[in-house]
């Protein structure tokens, strides 16, 4: 999944994609540890796709300014 594809998704679609990618990554980990996964690069792809989705979600959330007073 390319970054441009992720940027075109709505926030609801991003949340759904995140949930699906987390489930897929969990299944891939399970298959790896049971010896059924022959192509471990799928795990890398899933992790990177999840990172792209999370990055886009964080970029879209409104930033909250902290009200920490400066000590001096």
C-alpha positions in Angstrom: 0.0 0.0 0.0 1.4 3.3 -1.0 1.3 6.5 1.1 -0.9 8.2 -1.6 -3.4 5.4 -1.2 -3.5 5.9 2.6 -3.9 9.6 2.2 -7.0 9.2 0.0 -8.9 7.1 2.7 -11.4 8.6 5.1 -10.8 8.5 8.9 -13.4 5.7 9.2 -11.6 3.7 6.5 -8.3 4.3 8.2 -9.6 2.9 11.5 -11.0 -0.2 9.7 -7.7 -0.6 7.8 -5.8 -0.4 11.1 -7.9 -3.0 12.7 -7.5 -5.3 9.7 -3.8 -4.9 9.6 -3.4 -5.6 13.3 -5.3 -8.8 12.8 -3.3 -9.8 9.8 0.0 -9.1 11.6 -1.2 -11.3 14.5 -2.1 -14.1 12.1 1.3 -13.8 10.4 3.2 -13.9 13.7 1.3 -17.0 14.7 2.0 -18.6 11.3 5.7 -17.7 11.7 6.0 -19.3 15.1 4.2 -22.5 14.1 6.5 -22.8 11.1 3.8 -22.3 8.4 5.0 -19.0 7.2 7.6 -19.4 4.4 7.7 -15.8 3.2 8.5 -13.6 6.2 8.6 -10.4 4.1 4.8 -10.4 4.4 5.3 -9.5 8.1 7.5 -6.5 7.1 4.9 -5.3 4.6 2.1 -5.5 7.1 4.1 -3.6 9.7 5.0 -0.9 7.3 1.4 -0.6 6.1 0.2 -0.3 9.7 2.8 2.4 10.3 1.6 4.3 7.2 -2.0 4.1 8.4 -1.1 5.2 12.0 1.0 8.1 10.7 -1.8 9.4 8.6 -4.3 9.0 11.5 -2.1 10.9 13.8 -1.5 13.6 11.2 -5.3 14.1 10.9 -6.1 14.4 14.6 -6.2 17.9 15.9 -3.2 18.9 17.9 -3.8 19.9 21.5 -1.6 22.6 23.0 -0.3 21.9 26.4 -0.9 24.3 29.2 2.4 23.6 31.0 3.7 26.7 32.7 7.3 27.5 32.2 9.3 27.2 35.3 11.9 29.7 35.9 
